[in-house]
């Protein structure tokens, strides 16, 4: 059984290794070959899976969606990792998540993953309360199967994120928080992106995946993590250190660590070494950089320009990032109302003919963008705000 610690051991004195491997297609044979290649510099799957181990895969299963929408980890990645884990001697391979919409079973079925002979899909219906040491909160309820696993393999998807700028290895483990507690944590910690990022880092430390493999064959840019545009990236990243993996992805997208809230928190906690101490092996980073630049869901945070911290905070507030409703795309399904823990969104009682189909109370909104993340129609975007537009700080 994994022993939750709340924070993984410090990487400050280490030299984490991130492996990069080209992969342009989800064709099964190509996926398996690329996975073997990306894991080889890390010692292969056998360096992580011991014979007889119970392995739990944690893919990104945000909502039931088709693979080509690039919302969830691609099924061929999940299948191939399960096969390699079995080959390394795992006695049982499970896959689980606590999606924002639906269940893990529904998500996996929508992806076409229903082969019980290869892996078992389990819904996140059992939770365990854990108190992370040193965290600014008393307890968090996490999926018991993830905490009890002999080994957790983290399988994130490369996507933009309305609140956290990007979602990759560390953000993916937030799916370990059971059910609607995720929305409640957005409400409790989401008013300040740095506070929410600190929560994410602590949750990641509790889940403690020993291996992260990022699906960046096709990523999502623009209005991510659910309503953006799929775009080929053409690679896999793998590492035993999720913070280092996220730092490499940020670098490929032209983002410094201080632009990504989870990376800034990890650096402050001593979990992320300077970028020049992260060893990258395999494919060239310069050759993998997307051209043109990757489009974000929100302007990059105003950090690291040399001014005082209070000025950065003030400028961030002036950006007035808020959800913006696309009246033409909104069908008034009410999913945003359900997702809003701040109770800042309501359906228009007079119907769309009398105004916008849904109404956002700006005073109540905490800009956590759960509504934008969960909207099945992609009808909610991150508004950059007047100050951002005047400063010409777009979302690329």
C-alpha positions in Angstrom: 0.0 0.0 0.0 1.2 3.5 -0.9 2.1 5.6 2.1 0.7 9.1 1.5 3.1 11.9 2.5 1.3 15.0 1.1 4.5 16.1 -0.6 6.9 14.0 -2.6 10.6 14.1 -1.7 12.4 17.2 -2.6 13.9 17.3 -6.1 16.2 20.2 -5.3 19.2 18.0 -4.8 18.4 15.6 -7.6 18.7 15.8 -11.4 15.3 14.5 -12.6 15.2 12.9 -16.1 12.5 13.5 -18.6 12.4 11.3 -21.7 11.0 12.7 -25.0 9.9 10.5 -27.9 8.4 11.3 -31.2 5.0 9.7 -32.0 2.8 11.0 -34.8 0.0 8.5 -34.8 -2.1 6.4 -32.5 -1.7 3.3 -34.6 -1.3 0.5 -32.0 2.0 -0.9 -33.1 3.5 2.6 -33.3 2.2 3.5 -29.9 3.7 0.4 -28.3 7.1 1.0 -30.0 7.2 4.6 -28.9 6.3 3.7 -25.3 9.1 1.2 -25.1 11.5 3.8 -26.5 10.3 6.6 -24.2 10.6 4.4 -21.1 14.0 2.8 -22.0 16.1 5.8 -20.6 14.1 5.4 -17.4 14.9 1.7 -17.1 11.8 0.4 -18.9 8.5 -0.5 -17.4 10.2 -3.2 -15.2 12.0 -0.4 -13.3 8.6 0.6 -11.9 6.4 -2.5 -12.0 7.4 -5.4 -9.7 6.1 -8.9 -10.3 2.8 -9.4 -8.6 2.1 -5.7 -8.2 -1.4 -4.2 -8.3 -1.0 -1.3 -10.8 -3.6 1.5 -11.1 -3.6 3.7 -14.2 -4.8 7.3 -13.7 -5.7 8.6 -17.2 -7.4 12.0 -17.8 -11.1 11.2 -18.0 -12.7 14.6 -17.7 -16.0 13.6 -19.3 -17.3 10.9 -21.7 -16.0 12.0 -25.1 -14.7 10.5 -28.4 -10.9 10.0 -28.7 -10.6 12.5 -31.6 -11.8 15.4 -29.4 -8.5 15.2 -27.4 -10.3 15.7 -24.1 -9.3 12.4 -22.5 -6.1 10.4 -22.7 -6.2 8.4 -25.9 -7.3 4.8 -25.5 -4.3 3.4 -27.4 -2.0 5.0 -24.9 -4.0 3.4 -22.0 -4.0 0.0 -23.7 -0.3 0.0 -24.5 0.7 1.0 -20.9 -1.6 -1.7 -19.5 0.1 -4.3 -21.8 3.6 -3.2 -20.8 2.6 -3.4 -17.1 1.3 -6.9 -17.6 4.4 -7.9 -19.4 6.5 -6.6 -16.5 4.6 -8.9 -14.2 1.7 -6.9 -12.8 -0.9 -9.3 -11.3 -3.7 -6.7 -11.8 -4.0 -3.6 -13.9 -6.8 -1.2 -13.1 -7.8 2.2 -14.5 -9.8 4.7 -12.5 -10.6 8.4 -12.2 -13.3 10.7 -10.8 -14.5 12.6 -13.8 -16.2 15.9 -13.7 -19.1 14.5 -15.7 -20.2 10.9 -15.6 -18.1 8.0 -14.3 -14.9 6.3 -15.3 -16.8 3.4 -16.7 -18.8 5.7 -19.0 -15.7 7.6 -20.1 -13.8 4.4 -20.9 -16.7 3.0 -22.8 -17.0 6.2 -24.8 -13.3 5.8 -25.6 -13.9 2.2 -26.7 -12.0 0.7 -23.8 -14.1 -2.2 -22.5 -11.7 -5.1 -22.7 -11.8 -6.6 -19.2 -9.1 -9.1 -20.1 -6.4 -6.4 -20.3 -7.4 -4.0 -17.5 -10.2 -3.5 -15.0 -12.1 -0.2 -15.0 -13.3 0.9 -11.6 -15.5 3.9 -10.7 -14.3 6.2 -8.0 -17.0 5.4 -5.5 -14.9 4.8 -2.4 -12.9 7.6 -0.8 -10.5 7.9 2.0 -9.9 11.1 4.1 -6.3 12.1 4.2 -4.6 14.9 6.1 -1.6 16.2 4.1 1.1 17.3 6.4 2.1 21.0 6.0 -0.9 21.7 3.8 -3.2 24.8 4.6 -6.3 22.5 4.9 -7.3 19.8 7.3 -8.2 16.9 5.0 -9.0 15.9 1.5 -11.0 12.8 0.3 -9.2 10.8 -2.3 -10.1 7.7 -4.3 -9.2 4.8 -2.1 -8.0 2.5 -5.0 -5.4 5.1 -5.9 -4.1 5.3 -2.3 -4.0 1.5 -1.9 -2.3 0.7 -5.2 1.2 -0.8 -5.2 2.0 1.5 -8.1 0.1 4.5 -9.7 1.0 5.3 -13.3 -0.2 8.8 -14.2 -1.4 9.2 -17.8 -2.2 12.9 -18.4 -3.2 14.6 -21.6 -1.4 17.8 -22.9 -4.1 20.5 -22.7 -4.5 24.2 -21.9 -6.5 25.1 -18.8 -8.6 28.2 -18.1 -7.5 28.7 -14.5 -4.1 26.8 -14.2 -2.8 27.8 -17.7 -2.0 24.2 -18.6 -3.0 20.8 -17.4 -0.5 17.9 -17.5 1.0 15.5 -15.0 0.4 17.3 -11.7 -3.0 18.7 -12.5 -4.1 15.3 -13.7 -3.9 13.8 -10.2 -6.6 16.2 -9.0 -8.9 13.6 -10.5 -8.2 11.5 -7.4 -10.4 13.9 -5.4 -13.8 12.1 -5.1 -16.9 13.3 -6.9 -18.3 16.7 -6.2 -15.6 17.4 -3.6 -13.6 18.7 -6.5 -16.1 21.6 -7.1 -16.1 22.3 -3.4 -12.3 22.6 -3.4 -12.4 24.9 -6.3 -14.7 27.1 -4.2 -12.5 26.9 -1.1 -9.2 27.4 -2.8 -10.1 28.7 -6.2 -10.4 32.4 -5.5 -6.6 32.6 -5.7 -4.9 30.5 -8.4 -1.8 30.2 -6.3 -3.8 28.7 -3.4 -5.5 26.2 -5.7 -2.1 25.3 -7.3 -0.8 24.6 -3.8 -3.8 22.2 -3.2 -3.0 20.5 -6.5 0.7 20.0 -5.5 -0.3 18.5 -2.2 -2.9 16.2 -3.8 -0.3 15.1 -6.2 2.1 14.2 -3.4 -0.7 12.1 -1.7 -1.4 10.2 -4.9 2.4 9.8 -5.4 2.5 8.3 -8.9 5.9 6.7 -9.5 5.7 7.2 -13.3 4.0 9.8 -15.5 3.5 9.3 -19.2 2.1 12.4 -21.1 -0.1 11.9 -24.1 1.0 14.7 -26.4 0.5 13.0 -29.7 -2.5 15.2 -30.2 -3.0 18.0 -27.6 -5.6 20.6 -27.0 -5.0 24.3 -27.5 -7.2 27.3 -27.1 -10.3 26.9 -24.9 -9.1 23.9 -23.0 -9.4 21.6 -21.1 -12.6 20.5 -22.7 -13.7 22.9 -25.5 -10.4 23.8 -27.2 -9.1 22.7 -30.5 -7.2 19.4 -31.0 -3.8 20.0 -32.5 -1.0 17.5 -33.3 2.0 17.8 -31.2 3.6 14.5 -32.1 5.4 13.2 -29.0 5.3 11.5 -25.7 7.0 12.6 -22.4 7.8 10.3 -19.6 9.4 10.8 -16.2 9.4 9.6 -12.6 9.2 13.3 -11.6 5.8 14.9 -12.7 7.0 18.4 -11.8 10.0 18.1 -14.1 7.8 16.7 -16.9 5.4 19.6 -16.6 8.3 22.0 -16.7 9.5 20.5 -20.0 6.1 20.7 -21.5 5.8 24.4 -20.4 9.2 25.1 -22.0 8.0 23.5 -25.2 5.0 25.8 -25.1 7.1 28.8 -24.5 6.1 29.2 -20.8 8.6 29.8 -18.0 7.9 28.0 -14.7 6.6 31.2 -13.1 3.9 31.4 -15.8 2.4 28.0 -14.6 0.9 28.2 -11.1 1.7 24.6 -10.2 5.3 24.9 -11.3 5.7 28.1 -9.3 4.4 26.4 -6.2 6.6 23.4 -6.7 9.6 25.6 -7.0 8.7 27.4 -3.8 8.3 24.1 -2.0 11.7 22.8 -3.2 10.1 20.2 -5.5 11.4 21.6 -8.8 15.1 22.3 -9.5 16.3 25.0 -11.8 15.4 24.1 -15.4 19.0 23.6 -16.4 19.2 20.8 -13.8 16.4 18.8 -15.5 18.0 16.2 -17.8 16.1 15.7 -21.1 16.9 12.6 -23.2 15.6 11.4 -26.5 14.1 13.7 -29.1 15.3 17.3 -29.4 13.2 19.9 -27.5 13.8 22.5 -30.2 12.4 20.1 -32.9 9.3 19.4 -30.8 8.3 23.0 -30.2 4.9 23.7 -31.9 5.0 26.3 -34.7 3.1 28.5 -34.7 3.0 29.0 -30.9 0.6 27.1 -28.8 -2.6 29.0 -28.1 -3.6 29.2 -24.4 -7.0 29.5 -22.8 -6.0 32.6 -20.9 -3.2 35.2 -20.8 -0.1 33.9 -19.1 0.1 35.2 -15.5 2.0 38.4 -15.1 5.0 37.0 -13.2 8.7 37.5 -13.3 8.8 40.9 -14.9 11.1 42.3 -12.2 8.5 44.3 -10.3 7.4 43.8 -6.7 5.0 40.9 -5.9 2.2 43.3 -4.8 2.3 44.9 -8.3 2.0 41.4 -10.0 -1.0 40.7 -7.8 -2.6 44.0 -8.6 -2.1 43.6 -12.4 -3.5 40.1 -12.2 -6.7 41.5 -10.6 -6.9 44.1 -13.3 -7.0 41.4 -15.9 -10.5 40.6 -14.5 -10.5 37.1 -16.0 -14.1 35.9 -16.0 -16.2 33.3 -17.9 -17.9 34.6 -21.1 -21.0 32.9 -22.5 -21.3 32.3 -26.2 -25.0 32.8 -26.7 -25.0 31.2 -30.1 -23.4 28.0 -28.7 -25.2 27.7 -25.4 -28.1 25.3 -25.3 -29.1 26.1 -21.6 -28.4 22.5 -20.6 -27.6 23.6 -17.0 -24.2 21.8 -16.7 -22.5 25.0 -15.8 -25.0 25.7 -13.0 -24.3 22.2 -11.6 -20.6 22.7 -11.8 -20.5 26.2 -10.1 -19.8 25.7 -6.4 -19.9 29.5 -5.9 -23.6 29.5 -7.1 -22.7 32.3 -9.4 -24.5 30.9 -12.5 -28.2 30.5 -13.1 -30.4 29.6 -16.1 -32.4 32.6 -17.3 -35.9 32.0 -15.9 -37.5 33.9 -18.8 -35.7 31.7 -21.5 -33.1 32.6 -24.1 -35.6 34.8 -26.0 -35.6 37.3 -23.2 -31.8 37.5 -22.9 -28.7 35.3 -22.5 -29.6 31.6 -21.8 -27.5 31.7 -18.6 -26.6 34.6 -16.3 -23.3 34.9 -14.4 -23.3 36.9 -11.2 -19.9 38.7 -11.5 -19.9 39.6 -7.8 -20.2 35.9 -6.8 -17.9 34.5 -9.5 -14.5 33.4 -8.2 -13.0 32.7 -11.7 -12.3 29.1 -11.0 -13.6 28.3 -14.5 -15.3 25.0 -13.5 -18.2 26.1 -15.8 -15.8 26.5 -18.7 -14.2 23.2 -18.0 -17.5 21.2 -17.8 -19.5 22.9 -20.6 -20.3 20.1 -23.1 -21.0 22.6 -25.9 -17.8 24.7 -25.5 -20.1 27.7 -25.0 -18.0 29.3 -22.2 -14.6 30.9 -22.8 -12.1 32.8 -20.5 -12.6 36.5 -21.1 -9.3 38.3 -20.9 -10.8 41.4 -19.5 -10.5 45.1 -20.4 -7.0 45.6 -18.9 -5.6 42.5 -20.7 -7.1 43.7 -24.0 -5.7 47.2 -23.5 -2.2 45.7 -22.7 -2.6 43.4 -25.8 -2.1 40.3 -23.6 -4.1 37.8 -25.6 -4.2 34.0 -25.3 -1.9 33.5 -28.3 
